Amino acid sequence: MANVEFDTRVASDGDTTGLLARMMNWVGAASSVALIAGLGVWGYQLTVRDVSGVPVIQALEGPARVQPNEPGGELAQNQGLAVNALQSEQATTDDTIPAPQVVLAPAPLDLEAEDRVVTAPALDVAAPAERIVPQPAVLSAINTDDAVAEALGLTRPNAQLASLSTSARVDPSIPGVRKSLRPALRPKVDMARIAQQAGYSPAPVTDLDPAAIPTGTRLVQLGAYDTRAEAEAEWDRVGMQFTDYLTGKSRVIQEARSGGGSFFRLRAAGFDDLDASRRFCTVLEAEGARCIPVSAK
């Protein structure tokens, strides 16, 4: 059996691996040096550059503005009468140019007799009729029953009544003659409300002095009037309409001045808090009455 030398192969493999490792180390070192050098140069440029300075742009070569050869501008071809002038020049220089062909319009067509416009024959105008002047109508009383009976071809009621003897009487024993019921009219108003108002007697009113009411007391204002009598009349009217809601409420009539004149505020007292006054005003406003929650000042 031949002898195999393993040491030689192992030694050669170790040399190749060590060379490759050294080469990679050198490449990494060179890359690091190049990166550090680039960072240094870039930092130096940032340091020496004047950020606040105005950048200078290199000027272009040659003059900035050049005067044109034709200050008025170049004329375009066939502008104005250029085409006509060209034709006139050719006509003067060359008389052999043939004239353009002239085409005349066709002669008008002659219409037949049946195709021509037919005129209506003249009509004989009769003499004007005599003007009828309407006579003023004499207005007289017209019986509607007679007019309707005449239009329907019936005997007029008045004629029948005239033919009857005025002395004839109807026997009262005939049913329906002695007593005829008249149909009842439909009422157009609320009779219950009228009966209630007719039997209404105003309850005794308790008046409060506005100066004696503590500040912050909850009130409701029912309106403002020129005189005290108008305010009292409005209280009676509201009391008649809202009897159940004004029970236990006191009347407050406060005189106030505005614009050089005086007026009277009609208010109601007797509310525990703001919610109670708001509920009261909600009921009155639902029926169309005026009501504003306020507080005494």
Kinemage of the C-alpha trace (Angstrom):
@kinemage 1
@onewidth
@group {chain A} dominant
@subgroup {mainchain}
@vectorlist {calphas} color= white
{ca met a 1} P 0.000 0.000 0.000
{ca ala a 2} L 1.424 3.389 -1.091
{ca asn a 3} L 2.200 6.017 1.473
{ca val a 4} L -0.007 9.143 1.223
{ca glu a 5} L 1.514 12.454 2.328
{ca phe a 6} L -1.226 14.510 3.952
{ca asp a 7} L 1.057 17.155 5.489
{ca thr a 8} L 2.092 18.655 2.131
{ca arg a 9} L -1.527 19.319 1.054
{ca val a 10} L -2.457 20.839 4.379
{ca ala a 11} L 0.515 23.185 4.284
{ca ser a 12} L -0.310 24.441 0.764
{ca asp a 13} L -3.970 25.123 1.731
{ca gly a 14} L -2.904 27.155 4.741
{ca asp a 15} L -0.652 29.404 2.628
{ca thr a 16} L -3.467 30.205 0.152
{ca thr a 17} L -5.934 31.102 2.906
{ca gly a 18} L -3.432 33.371 4.653
{ca leu a 19} L -2.669 35.278 1.416
{ca leu a 20} L -6.343 35.885 0.705
{ca ala a 21} L -6.905 37.146 4.239
{ca arg a 22} L -4.007 39.570 3.976
{ca met a 23} L -5.293 40.916 0.657
{ca met a 24} L -8.752 41.555 2.124
{ca asn a 25} L -7.194 43.340 5.064
{ca trp a 26} L -5.241 45.621 2.730
{ca val a 27} L -8.336 46.366 0.653
{ca gly a 28} L -10.352 47.224 3.778
{ca ala a 29} L -7.575 49.438 5.065
{ca ala a 30} L -7.344 51.292 1.738
{ca ser a 31} L -11.118 51.810 1.667
{ca ser a 32} L -11.073 53.173 5.204
{ca val a 33} L -8.247 55.567 4.359
{ca ala a 34} L -10.071 56.785 1.222
{ca leu a 35} L -13.304 57.298 3.175
{ca ile a 36} L -11.531 59.244 5.912
{ca ala a 37} L -9.745 61.376 3.326
{ca gly a 38} L -12.988 62.131 1.507
{ca leu a 39} L -14.718 63.116 4.726
{ca gly a 40} L -11.825 65.394 5.581
{ca val a 41} L -11.897 67.127 2.197
{ca trp a 42} L -15.676 67.531 2.353
{ca gly a 43} L -15.503 69.007 5.857
{ca tyr a 44} L -12.777 71.427 4.788
{ca gln a 45} L -14.873 72.637 1.867
{ca leu a 46} L -17.833 73.204 4.158
{ca thr a 47} L -15.639 75.176 6.533
{ca val a 48} L -14.042 77.510 3.989
{ca arg a 49} L -17.211 78.110 1.983
{ca asp a 50} L -18.950 81.439 2.659
{ca val a 51} L -22.571 80.485 3.068
{ca ser a 52} L -23.804 84.092 3.262
{ca gly a 53} L -21.971 85.151 0.125
{ca val a 54} L -23.675 85.805 -3.197
{ca pro a 55} L -22.889 83.133 -5.761
{ca val a 56} L -21.104 84.413 -8.859
{ca ile a 57} L -22.333 83.188 -12.225
{ca gln a 58} L -19.915 83.222 -15.076
{ca ala a 59} L -20.957 85.716 -17.729
{ca leu a 60} L -21.634 84.562 -21.279
{ca glu a 61} L -19.351 85.558 -24.076
{ca gly a 62} L -20.400 88.292 -26.476
{ca pro a 63} L -22.696 91.316 -26.112
{ca ala a 64} L -25.866 90.967 -24.081
{ca arg a 65} L -28.002 92.854 -26.627
{ca val a 66} L -27.457 93.098 -30.385
{ca gln a 67} L -29.144 95.628 -32.669
{ca pro a 68} L -31.065 93.868 -35.475
{ca asn a 69} L -30.197 94.447 -39.099
{ca glu a 70} L -33.734 95.648 -39.847
{ca pro a 71} L -34.906 97.776 -36.896
{ca gly a 72} L -38.408 98.007 -38.355
{ca gly a 73} L -38.695 94.280 -38.791
{ca glu a 74} L -38.625 92.133 -41.877
{ca leu a 75} L -41.637 92.234 -44.175
{ca ala a 76} L -43.366 88.933 -44.720
{ca gln a 77} L -43.923 87.706 -48.238
{ca asn a 78} L -47.260 88.455 -49.913
{ca gln a 79} L -48.038 91.098 -47.296
{ca gly a 80} L -50.437 93.846 -48.263
{ca leu a 81} L -50.628 94.179 -52.060
{ca ala a 82} L -47.602 92.026 -52.744
{ca val a 83} L -49.611 89.468 -54.749
{ca asn a 84} L -51.453 92.136 -56.733
{ca ala a 85} L -48.206 93.952 -57.400
{ca leu a 86} L -46.673 90.721 -58.715
{ca gln a 87} L -49.586 90.216 -61.096
{ca ser a 88} L -49.420 93.806 -62.308
{ca glu a 89} L -45.697 93.516 -62.957
{ca gln a 90} L -46.218 90.330 -64.962
{ca ala a 91} L -49.035 91.969 -66.954
{ca thr a 92} L -46.800 94.901 -67.934
{ca thr a 93} L -43.807 92.795 -68.837
{ca asp a 94} L -45.626 89.972 -70.629
{ca asp a 95} L -48.741 90.770 -72.670
{ca thr a 96} L -49.059 87.236 -73.976
{ca ile a 97} L -50.718 85.930 -70.826
{ca pro a 98} L -54.195 84.719 -71.847
{ca ala a 99} L -57.173 86.245 -70.109
{ca pro a 100} L -59.001 83.972 -67.726
{ca gln a 101} L -62.081 82.223 -69.060
{ca val a 102} L -65.281 84.134 -68.386
{ca val a 103} L -68.363 82.028 -67.646
{ca leu a 104} L -71.718 83.773 -67.824
{ca ala a 105} L -74.741 82.801 -65.797
{ca pro a 106} L -77.427 80.813 -67.601
{ca ala a 107} L -80.447 82.613 -68.935
{ca pro a 108} L -83.488 82.776 -66.621
{ca leu a 109} L -86.057 80.068 -67.083
{ca asp a 110} L -89.474 81.007 -68.401
{ca leu a 111} L -92.323 79.729 -66.227
{ca glu a 112} L -95.425 78.205 -67.649
{ca ala a 113} L -98.794 79.859 -67.214
{ca glu a 114} L -99.960 77.324 -64.633
{ca asp a 115} L -96.743 77.814 -62.605
{ca arg a 116} L -97.132 81.531 -62.199
{ca val a 117} L -98.645 83.250 -59.161
{ca val a 118} L -102.414 83.152 -59.244
{ca thr a 119} L -104.098 86.325 -58.094
{ca ala a 120} L -107.525 86.196 -56.503
{ca pro a 121} L -110.296 87.919 -58.423
{ca ala a 122} L -111.475 91.231 -57.131
{ca leu a 123} L -114.493 91.001 -54.883
{ca asp a 124} L -117.477 93.240 -55.198
{ca val a 125} L -117.529 95.438 -52.149
{ca ala a 126} L -121.048 96.010 -50.985
{ca ala a 127} L -122.220 99.222 -49.487
{ca pro a 128} L -121.462 99.536 -45.778
{ca ala a 129} L -124.287 98.445 -43.544
{ca glu a 130} L -126.132 100.989 -41.530
{ca arg a 131} L -124.653 101.436 -38.105
{ca ile a 132} L -126.966 100.348 -35.331
{ca val a 133} L -126.770 102.524 -32.277
{ca pro a 134} L -127.545 100.495 -29.137
{ca gln a 135} L -130.384 101.901 -27.107
{ca pro a 136} L -129.838 102.339 -23.379
{ca ala a 137} L -131.355 99.416 -21.549
{ca val a 138} L -133.956 100.165 -18.960
{ca leu a 139} L -133.087 98.308 -15.785
{ca ser a 140} L -135.982 96.825 -13.927
{ca ala a 141} L -136.386 94.408 -11.099
{ca ile a 142} L -136.222 90.842 -12.374
{ca asn a 143} L -137.586 87.975 -10.393
{ca thr a 144} L -135.113 85.098 -10.348
{ca asp a 145} L -137.832 82.470 -10.085
{ca asp a 146} L -139.639 83.870 -13.114
{ca ala a 147} L -136.440 83.913 -15.165
{ca val a 148} L -135.579 80.309 -14.285
{ca ala a 149} L -139.131 79.115 -14.951
{ca glu a 150} L -139.187 80.889 -18.301
{ca ala a 151} L -135.833 79.346 -19.292
{ca leu a 152} L -137.051 75.844 -18.371
{ca gly a 153} L -140.398 76.300 -20.097
{ca leu a 154} L -142.385 76.018 -16.884
{ca thr a 155} L -145.260 78.026 -15.597
{ca arg a 156} L -144.043 81.014 -13.634
{ca pro a 157} L -144.745 80.817 -9.906
{ca asn a 158} L -145.997 84.387 -9.821
{ca ala a 159} L -148.555 83.587 -12.489
{ca gln a 160} L -149.809 80.635 -10.467
{ca leu a 161} L -150.074 82.761 -7.358
{ca ala a 162} L -151.902 85.437 -9.272
{ca ser a 163} L -154.427 82.882 -10.513
{ca leu a 164} L -155.220 81.788 -6.984
{ca ser a 165} L -157.740 83.639 -4.964
{ca thr a 166} L -156.306 85.683 -2.160
{ca ser a 167} L -159.236 84.718 0.027
{ca ala a 168} L -158.418 80.993 -0.056
{ca arg a 169} L -156.935 79.686 3.169
{ca val a 170} L -155.215 76.420 3.969
{ca asp a 171} L -156.803 74.173 6.539
{ca pro a 172} L -154.638 74.260 9.709
{ca ser a 173} L -155.469 70.619 10.373
{ca ile a 174} L -153.211 69.536 7.511
{ca pro a 175} L -150.003 68.024 8.994
{ca gly a 176} L -146.950 70.173 8.572
{ca val a 177} L -148.851 73.420 8.141
{ca arg a 178} L -149.560 74.402 11.719
{ca lys a 179} L -145.933 73.988 12.885
{ca ser a 180} L -142.848 73.745 10.685
{ca leu a 181} L -139.446 73.109 12.226
{ca arg a 182} L -136.691 75.447 11.181
{ca pro a 183} L -133.282 73.769 10.716
{ca ala a 184} L -130.814 74.747 13.393
{ca leu a 185} L -127.800 76.766 12.296
{ca arg a 186} L -124.358 75.327 12.846
{ca pro a 187} L -122.517 77.409 15.440
{ca lys a 188} L -119.352 79.069 14.182
{ca val a 189} L -117.940 79.816 17.607
{ca asp a 190} L -117.049 77.767 20.619
{ca met a 191} L -120.231 77.967 22.665
{ca ala a 192} L -118.592 76.295 25.651
{ca arg a 193} L -115.911 78.982 25.798
{ca ile a 194} L -118.527 81.730 25.512
{ca ala a 195} L -120.556 80.185 28.306
{ca gln a 196} L -117.432 79.884 30.437
{ca gln a 197} L -116.497 83.512 29.822
{ca ala a 198} L -120.047 84.659 30.485
{ca gly a 199} L -119.986 82.995 33.893
{ca tyr a 200} L -116.437 84.132 34.678
{ca ser a 201} L -115.992 86.278 37.724
{ca pro a 202} L -112.485 87.665 38.246
{ca ala a 203} L -110.829 86.358 41.372
{ca pro a 204} L -109.420 88.849 43.852
{ca val a 205} L -106.058 90.106 42.629
{ca thr a 206} L -103.085 90.449 44.951
{ca asp a 207} L -100.856 93.356 43.895
{ca leu a 208} L -97.216 93.396 44.962
{ca asp a 209} L -95.060 96.488 45.283
{ca pro a 210} L -92.114 96.158 42.863
{ca ala a 211} L -89.803 97.830 45.396
{ca ala a 212} L -90.643 95.207 48.047
{ca ile a 213} L -89.731 92.221 45.841
{ca pro a 214} L -86.266 90.815 46.716
{ca thr a 215} L -83.599 90.901 44.046
{ca gly a 216} L -83.413 87.693 42.025
{ca thr a 217} L -87.051 86.677 42.513
{ca arg a 218} L -88.331 84.764 39.506
{ca leu a 219} L -91.087 86.597 37.577
{ca val a 220} L -92.731 86.405 34.172
{ca gln a 221} L -93.478 89.491 32.078
{ca leu a 222} L -96.788 89.495 30.209
{ca gly a 223} L -96.247 92.750 28.308
{ca ala a 224} L -95.580 96.489 28.501
{ca tyr a 225} L -98.356 99.113 28.228
{ca asp a 226} L -98.674 102.877 28.141
{ca thr a 227} L -101.044 103.186 31.096
{ca arg a 228} L -101.757 101.268 34.268
{ca ala a 229} L -105.375 100.755 33.204
{ca glu a 230} L -104.278 98.920 30.053
{ca ala a 231} L -102.012 96.667 32.117
{ca glu a 232} L -104.857 95.843 34.527
{ca ala a 233} L -107.216 95.102 31.613
{ca glu a 234} L -104.638 92.765 30.075
{ca trp a 235} L -104.304 90.952 33.422
{ca asp a 236} L -108.073 90.399 33.492
{ca arg a 237} L -108.054 89.111 29.918
{ca val a 238} L -105.187 86.673 30.582
{ca gly a 239} L -106.857 85.605 33.819
{ca met a 240} L -110.078 84.835 31.929
{ca gln a 241} L -108.181 82.715 29.375
{ca phe a 242} L -105.766 81.005 31.792
{ca thr a 243} L -107.733 80.868 35.023
{ca asp a 244} L -106.201 77.634 36.282
{ca tyr a 245} L -102.617 78.754 35.633
{ca leu a 246} L -102.912 82.215 37.229
{ca thr a 247} L -104.394 80.825 40.427
{ca gly a 248} L -102.047 81.668 43.280
{ca lys a 249} L -100.047 84.201 41.227
{ca ser a 250} L -99.657 87.835 42.249
{ca arg a 251} L -99.826 90.814 39.905
{ca val a 252} L -96.870 93.181 39.636
{ca ile a 253} L -97.233 96.441 37.693
{ca gln a 254} L -93.891 98.236 37.538
{ca glu a 255} L -93.470 101.714 36.105
{ca ala a 256} L -90.368 102.259 33.977
{ca arg a 257} L -88.953 105.095 31.885
{ca ser a 258} L -87.314 104.973 28.485
{ca gly a 259} L -86.689 107.649 25.858
{ca gly a 260} L -88.205 110.426 27.942
{ca gly a 261} L -91.505 108.582 28.424
{ca ser a 262} L -92.925 106.154 30.943
{ca phe a 263} L -94.586 102.787 30.495
{ca phe a 264} L -95.862 100.028 32.754
{ca arg a 265} L -94.584 96.448 32.821
{ca leu a 266} L -97.159 93.768 33.613
{ca arg a 267} L -95.572 90.881 35.492
{ca ala a 268} L -96.678 87.870 37.515
{ca ala a 269} L -94.990 86.596 40.690
{ca gly a 270} L -95.248 83.346 42.598
{ca phe a 271} L -92.716 80.983 40.991
{ca asp a 272} L -90.325 78.810 42.956
{ca asp a 273} L -87.475 78.688 40.434
{ca leu a 274} L -86.521 79.364 36.826
{ca asp a 275} L -87.930 76.047 35.583
{ca ala a 276} L -91.375 76.852 36.975
{ca ser a 277} L -91.457 80.242 35.220
{ca arg a 278} L -90.332 78.657 31.955
{ca arg a 279} L -93.049 75.994 32.135
{ca phe a 280} L -95.629 78.703 32.768
{ca cys a 281} L -94.474 80.714 29.733
{ca thr a 282} L -94.499 77.591 27.579
{ca val a 283} L -98.189 77.058 28.323
{ca leu a 284} L -99.073 80.692 27.565
{ca glu a 285} L -97.027 80.859 24.360
{ca ala a 286} L -98.698 77.680 23.098
{ca glu a 287} L -102.017 79.584 23.163
{ca gly a 288} L -100.568 82.690 21.463
{ca ala a 289} L -100.007 84.824 24.572
{ca arg a 290} L -96.829 86.772 25.288
{ca cys a 291} L -94.677 85.621 28.194
{ca ile a 292} L -90.983 86.157 29.046
{ca pro a 293} L -89.213 84.695 32.126
{ca val a 294} L -87.400 87.504 34.010
{ca ser a 295} L -85.935 88.149 37.430
{ca ala a 296} L -86.417 91.077 39.788
{ca lys a 297} L -83.597 93.624 39.881
